[in-house]
Amino acid sequence: MAHGLDHVETEQAAARSEGAADRVLAFVNNLVVKASSIALVAAGFVLTYSVIVRYFLKISTDWQDEMSVFLIVGAVFMSSAAVQALRGHVAIEAIVGLLPPRANFIRQILVDLASFAFCAFFAWKSWTLLHEAVVEGFHSGSTWGPPLWIPYSLMAVGMTLLSLQILLQVAAELRHRGRVR
């Protein structure tokens, strides 16, 4: 099964949105994916500029590598909820066809709950890192030395959005299962 952002998968994700929270998160995910796409393109430009300037002009590139890492890390964390909305993260599909529907439902709920627990813990730790970075004024150890609240904030918000997305998917599965019975 391909997990790209093709037309069929986006229609299926839109059809699953049931409540106001689902619609709000879908709207936020749409904005974040566009911003993340721009960040990835910007990272490509920054790295290309870095290579050209370093190779041809022999100019030091102190900030380019770190800037591109910030952009890429931010794009990955921030867009993770949008990818999860399409069930695009790594999934084990090999056993789905072997299990009966009830066992698949239980497996899916357990996997989603375990994923939620991990992501919620990660989000909590990210928020504590962000708080420490702001209060203590942490900066990168590079010569450029940008403040670390920038990547920590992207990580904290991204993991929070991912946790909310998983929680909404669990709630939707439970609602759907209750209607089917």
Long-range contacts (C-beta under 8 A, 24 or more apart in sequence): 1-93, 3-86, 3-87, 3-88, 3-89, 4-88, 5-86, 5-88, 9-86, 9-88, 10-86, 12-86, 13-85, 13-86, 16-172, 18-172, 18-175, 19-168, 21-164, 21-168, 22-168, 22-172, 25-81, 25-85, 25-161, 25-164, 25-165, 25-168, 26-85, 28-81, 28-161, 29-79, 29-81, 29-82, 29-85, 29-161, 29-165, 30-82, 32-78, 32-79, 32-81, 32-82, 32-161, 33-79, 33-82, 35-78, 36-74, 36-75, 36-76, 36-78, 36-79, 37-75, 39-71, 39-72, 39-74, 39-75, 40-71, 40-72, 40-75, 42-71, 43-67, 43-68, 43-71, 43-72, 43-75, 46-71, 62-142, 62-143, 62-144, 63-142, 63-144, 63-146, 66-140, 66-142, 66-144, 66-146, 67-144, 67-146, 69-151, 70-146, 70-150, 70-151, 70-154, 73-151, 73-154, 73-155, 74-150, 74-151, 74-154, 74-158, 76-158, 77-154, 77-155, 77-157, 77-158, 77-159, 78-154, 78-157, 78-158, 78-161, 79-158, 80-158, 80-159, 80-161, 80-162, 81-158, 81-161, 81-162, 81-164, 81-165, 84-162, 84-165, 84-166, 84-169, 85-165, 85-169, 105-173, 105-177, 108-173, 109-170, 109-173, 109-174, 112-166, 112-169, 112-170, 112-173, 113-170, 115-166, 116-163, 116-166, 116-167, 116-170, 119-159, 119-162, 119-163, 119-166, 120-163, 122-159, 123-156, 123-159, 123-160, 123-162, 123-163, 126-152, 126-155, 126-156, 126-159, 126-160, 127-156, 127-160, 129-155, 129-156, 130-155, 130-156
